[in-house]
Structure formats: structure tokens, C-alpha cells
Amino acid sequence: MHSNMDGFLNVLECCRHHGVKHLVFASSSSVYGLCKEVPFKEDFKTDTPVSLYAASKKSDELMAFAYSKLYGLTTTGLRYFTVYGPWGRPDMAPMLFANAITQGLPIKVFNNGDMVRDFTYIDDIVAGTLKVVLCDTPSTFCTNGIPNRVYNIGCSRPVNLMHFINELETALGKKAIKQFMPMQPGDVYETYADTSRLESEIGYKPKVTLHEGITKFAQWYLSDENVLKP
């Protein structure tokens, strides 16, 4: 909460006082919470978060909207969907799985593997984010005259968690020891991005398939470039 709310408020204040023309910030697919309808569209309700992280990200979106209305600051929130790839966060599933598999340790598979995720490779995320940052007229698509916009940025090709694990096993050349667990608190069954708004307005188009992305991730993980290996 200190980072995502107090910290983000500081960012907004700095933008207001130092003449920043356009703030692009990271939101999250977690804001959709208990939403059952898929694919997730930006205009769906996001008032049922299942974690404090999700609640904090929704708060960021609301604060950004308020600053856009009050001070004319152009703000764009990007709801990232399950980003993976080289140099990924060490506390996220792809890195945790790779560490455990290569060391012969068990991986925790929540909800007995019955989960669906819109895994999005980092290169697609970077390309989409840059398109938004470099957009000359980001407020063109805003409604009610308020220069604020939110976009989903994902792959739009969700896969079952077990399929993701199988791809990772193949790429690493080693089978995983699976410890099946119940659904953990604060998690959701499925994420699935509708990216049509970002595609039509900004020109975003994800290119990397799961097989290609996992292969690249595994090659990096096993290489000397990866200083994060245990």
C-alpha cells in the first residue's frame, strides 16, 4: 500500500508540479477480481478485488483519473497480463518454477493445475508500452473531455497452467516434481485480455507465441547471462 498508493500519489504530484505532459503507468489485470465474463474488457466493472494488491492498483487508476480531471494531466494506465520472460521477477511463477525444476525441487501447482492465464512475453509488453508512450495524441481517444485512458495489454491467447508447465519442462529438458495445492487466497481462476482497444487506437499487436516465449526464457535462464540462478 505504501508503494502502490502513497508512492503513486507522489508520482502524480511530481507530474503536476513539474509540467509532465503524459504519464503512462502500470496497472494490472488483477483489477478485474471476481469478474466471470471473459475476455476482460476495459469497461467491465472492477470493484471486486480479491487481494490488497488488486485494490491498490484500482486505487491508482482512480487517482490518475482524478488528477486528469482536476489538473488536465494526461494519464494512461496499462493493465498488464501475466508478464514473463528474461529478467522476470524472481517471486513470480515462471522464475520460481524454473528454479525448482532445474534443482529437482517440487513446484507448487495451485488449484490442482486448473487455472488459466493470459501469459504475455516481455517483448510484446515493451513494444506495446512504447507505442503508448510515443503516441502523439494520447488524449484523442478519451471520453468526457478528461485526458485519461486505460488499456488491457496482454497476449489474448490464454492457456491452462499445466500447458505452461509442460512447455517449461520441455524447454528446460527436465520434468517438474509437482505438488498440487488448493487455490491460494487472493488468486483468480482465469485471466484473458481483450486487447482490441489498444490494437485499434494505438496499433498494438502481440507477436510471440507461448512456445516461442518459453523457449527464449529457458535459453536465457540456462545461460551465463542469468545471474539470478541459485
MISENU-822128 format. One line per field, with one value per residue (C-alpha): residue in one letter; x, y, z. Coordinates in nm, 4 decimals, m for minus. Layout:
% MISENU-822128
aa <- (A, ...)
c1 <- (X, ...)
c2 <- (Y, ...)
c3 <- (Z, ...)
//
This chain:
% MISENU-822128
aa <- (M, H, S, N, M, D, G, F, L, N, V, L, E, C, C, R, H, H, G, V, K, H, L, V, F, A, S, S, S, S, V, Y, G, L, C, K, E, V, P, F, K, E, D, F, K, T, D, T, P, V, S, L, Y, A, A, S, K, K, S, D, E, L, M, A, F, A, Y, S, K, L, Y, G, L, T, T, T, G, L, R, Y, F, T, V, Y, G, P, W, G, R, P, D, M, A, P, M, L, F, A, N, A, I, T, Q, G, L, P, I, K, V, F, N, N, G, D, M, V, R, D, F, T, Y, I, D, D, I, V, A, G, T, L, K, V, V, L, C, D, T, P, S, T, F, C, T, N, G, I, P, N, R, V, Y, N, I, G, C, S, R, P, V, N, L, M, H, F, I, N, E, L, E, T, A, L, G, K, K, A, I, K, Q, F, M, P, M, Q, P, G, D, V, Y, E, T, Y, A, D, T, S, R, L, E, S, E, I, G, Y, K, P, K, V, T, L, H, E, G, I, T, K, F, A, Q, W, Y, L, S, D, E, N, V, L, K, P)
c1 <- (0.0000, 0.2879, 0.4442, 0.1344, m0.0740, 0.1483, 0.4248, 0.1905, 0.0399, 0.3923, 0.4402, 0.1159, 0.2152, 0.5555, 0.3876, 0.1503, 0.4218, 0.6826, 0.4783, 0.4738, 0.2538, 0.1728, 0.2026, 0.1945, 0.1676, 0.1442, m0.1905, m0.2722, m0.5123, m0.5790, m0.8231, m1.0855, m1.1078, m1.4169, m1.5270, m1.6585, m1.7110, m1.4167, m1.2350, m1.1914, m1.2846, m1.1726, m1.5297, m1.6122, m1.6702, m1.3530, m1.4960, m1.4500, m1.0742, m0.9643, m0.6324, m0.4974, m0.2572, m0.5538, m0.7282, m0.4162, m0.3895, m0.7554, m0.6880, m0.4052, m0.6431, m0.8934, m0.6291, m0.4976, m0.8483, m0.8919, m0.5645, m0.6628, m0.9926, m0.8540, m0.5266, m0.5520, m0.2688, m0.2909, m0.2711, m0.2747, m0.2974, m0.1833, m0.3358, m0.0564, m0.1479, 0.0915, 0.4198, 0.7063, 1.0482, 1.4189, 1.4939, 1.1444, 1.0586, 1.2141, 0.8962, 0.6696, 0.5716, 0.7932, 1.1119, 1.0040, 0.9173, 1.2443, 1.4492, 1.2719, 1.2703, 1.6422, 1.7265, 1.4971, 1.2724, 0.8913, 0.6834, 0.3546, 0.0702, m0.2301, m0.5934, m0.4533, m0.3365, m0.6847, m0.6073, m0.5952, m0.3581, m0.3042, 0.0759, 0.2368, 0.6002, 0.8071, 0.8973, 0.5285, 0.4765, 0.7688, 0.6582, 0.3035, 0.4166, 0.6482, 0.3658, 0.1583, 0.4488, 0.5293, 0.1676, 0.1443, m0.2203, m0.2964, m0.5972, m0.7698, m0.9497, m1.0550, m1.4181, m1.5976, m1.3101, m1.0986, m0.7486, m0.7462, m0.7415, m0.6973, m0.5853, m0.5506, m0.2118, m0.1877, m0.1480, m0.5207, m0.4355, m0.4895, m0.3559, m0.4036, m0.1384, m0.0469, 0.0238, 0.2559, 0.4375, 0.4685, 0.6225, 0.8680, 0.9620, 1.0341, 1.2380, 1.4459, 1.4838, 1.3675, 1.0400, 0.8886, 0.8057, 0.4529, 0.2964, m0.0725, m0.2316, m0.5752, m0.6433, m0.4470, m0.6215, m0.6111, m0.5870, m0.8355, m0.9205, m0.8747, m0.7293, m0.7992, m0.7335, m0.9457, m0.6805, m0.8973, m0.8982, m0.5173, m0.4949, m0.7405, m0.6299, m0.2554, m0.1653, m0.0607, m0.0330, 0.1286, 0.3539, 0.5255, 0.3533, 0.3811, 0.6124, 0.8440, 0.8390, 0.9073, 1.1908, 1.3536, 1.3016, 1.4571, 1.7568, 1.8207, 1.7631, 2.0199, 2.2746, 2.5547, 2.3576, 2.1248, 2.2859, 1.9639, 2.0164, 2.0531)
c2 <- (0.0000, 0.2380, 0.1711, 0.1461, 0.4211, 0.6665, 0.6199, 0.6668, 0.9774, 1.1199, 1.0440, 1.2238, 1.5247, 1.5412, 1.5300, 1.8097, 2.0403, 1.9751, 2.0044, 1.6412, 1.6157, 1.2440, 0.9863, 0.6185, 0.3890, 0.0187, m0.1094, m0.4807, m0.7443, m0.8196, m0.5253, m0.7486, m0.9525, m1.1729, m1.0828, m1.4019, m1.2812, m1.3238, m1.1843, m0.8908, m0.5568, m0.2212, m0.1070, m0.4072, m0.3356, m0.3585, m0.3180, m0.6764, m0.7125, m1.0357, m0.9022, m0.5812, m0.5616, m0.5513, m0.2925, m0.0733, m0.0900, 0.0048, 0.2938, 0.4086, 0.4166, 0.6235, 0.8677, 0.9088, 0.9848, 1.2461, 1.4176, 1.4172, 1.5837, 1.8317, 1.9332, 1.8311, 1.5789, 1.3197, 0.9747, 0.6281, 0.3109, m0.0219, m0.3362, m0.5899, m0.9584, m1.2191, m1.0910, m1.3423, m1.3613, m1.2965, m1.0923, m1.1583, m1.1042, m1.3792, m1.4129, m1.4885, m1.8369, m1.8663, m1.7937, m1.9956, m2.2909, m2.2708, m2.2533, m2.5546, m2.7675, m2.7232, m2.8050, m3.1068, m2.9414, m2.9561, m2.6741, m2.5661, m2.6017, m2.4158, m2.5180, m2.8560, m2.7002, m2.5948, m2.2295, m2.0242, m1.7348, m1.4889, m1.5230, m1.2291, m1.2259, m0.9287, m0.8175, m0.7699, m0.5795, m0.3473, m0.2880, m0.2043, 0.0210, 0.2149, 0.2648, 0.4250, 0.6383, 0.7640, 0.8265, 1.1903, 1.2350, 1.0076, 1.2158, 1.1833, 0.8691, 0.9957, 1.0397, 1.3260, 1.5591, 1.4095, 1.3087, 0.9655, 0.6221, 0.2614, m0.0250, m0.4008, m0.5212, m0.8979, m1.1790, m1.2602, m1.6312, m1.7702, m2.1168, m2.3676, m2.3590, m2.7231, m2.6443, m2.3634, m2.6047, m2.8667, m2.6098, m2.5074, m2.8701, m2.9287, m2.6106, m2.6842, m3.0519, m3.1718, m3.2868, m3.0970, m3.2514, m3.1225, m3.0532, m2.9952, m2.7391, m2.5785, m2.2289, m1.9741, m1.6704, m1.3615, m1.5573, m1.5937, m1.8840, m1.7117, m1.4036, m1.3221, m0.9838, m0.8220, m0.6012, m0.4679, m0.1134, m0.0983, m0.2559, m0.0171, 0.3032, 0.2534, m0.0228, m0.2861, m0.6438, m0.9225, m1.1488, m1.4003, m1.7366, m1.9199, m2.1820, m1.9136, m1.7143, m2.0098, m2.1235, m1.7791, m1.7601, m2.1046, m2.0234, m1.7108, m1.8881, m2.1577, m1.9098, m1.7271, m1.4033, m1.5182, m1.4088, m1.4892, m1.8649, m2.0241)
c3 <- (0.0000, 0.0757, m0.2639, m0.4795, m0.3207, m0.1312, m0.3874, m0.6817, m0.5236, m0.5052, m0.8759, m0.9612, m0.7507, m0.9193, m1.2607, m1.1596, m1.0287, m1.2986, m1.6152, m1.7230, m2.0311, m2.0294, m1.7515, m1.8524, m1.5517, m1.4766, m1.3624, m1.3522, m1.4785, m1.1117, m1.1005, m1.2681, m0.9474, m0.9351, m1.2883, m1.4519, m1.8080, m2.0464, m2.2279, m1.9900, m2.1440, m2.0079, m1.9426, m1.7194, m1.3525, m1.1421, m0.7934, m0.6678, m0.5983, m0.4297, m0.2980, m0.1484, m0.4411, m0.6802, m0.4629, m0.4657, m0.8449, m0.8821, m0.6452, m0.8731, m1.1688, m0.9717, m0.8504, m1.2057, m1.3286, m1.0555, m1.1459, m1.5135, m1.4248, m1.1714, m1.3350, m1.7012, m1.6650, m1.9423, m1.7816, m1.9381, m1.7311, m1.8764, m1.7302, m1.7767, m1.8079, m1.6586, m1.7975, m1.8318, m1.9933, m1.9226, m1.6108, m1.4798, m1.1167, m0.9009, m0.6932, m0.9923, m1.1096, m1.4229, m1.2279, m0.9233, m1.1481, m1.3422, m1.0221, m0.8713, m1.1872, m1.2551, m0.8926, m0.8744, m0.6173, m0.6136, m0.7603, m0.6034, m0.8534, m0.7164, m0.7720, m0.8783, m1.2033, m1.3089, m1.3798, m1.6989, m1.7619, m2.0448, m2.0434, m2.2274, m2.3333, m2.2215, m2.5774, m2.6602, m2.3354, m2.4079, m2.7680, m2.6585, m2.3759, m2.6084, m2.8572, m2.5822, m2.4542, m2.8044, m2.9045, m3.0198, m2.9281, m2.6305, m2.5253, m2.8648, m2.7532, m2.4087, m2.3113, m2.1374, m2.2215, m1.9415, m2.0662, m1.9027, m2.0658, m1.9547, m2.1794, m2.1459, m2.2670, m2.2983, m2.5480, m2.5838, m2.6073, m2.2559, m2.1758, m1.8970, m1.6244, m1.6881, m2.0531, m1.9416, m1.7083, m1.9848, m2.2198, m1.9490, m1.8777, m2.2464, m2.2827, m1.9713, m2.0578, m1.7188, m1.5644, m1.2757, m0.9401, m0.8948, m0.5561, m0.6192, m0.3900, m0.3405, m0.4740, m0.2726, m0.1224, m0.3411, m0.6670, m0.9535, m1.1818, m1.5176, m1.6855, m2.0503, m2.2094, m2.4752, m2.6383, m2.9219, m2.7796, m2.7682, m3.1134, m3.2816, m3.1090, m3.0656, m3.3125, m3.0592, m3.1843, m2.9759, m3.1826, m2.9517, m2.9006, m2.5697, m2.7241, m2.8634, m2.5411, m2.3131, m2.5407, m2.5232, m2.1486, m2.0922, m2.3139, m2.1111, m1.7805, m1.8594, m1.9971, m1.8174, m1.8563, m1.5802, m1.2554, m1.0692, m1.0801, m0.7336)
//
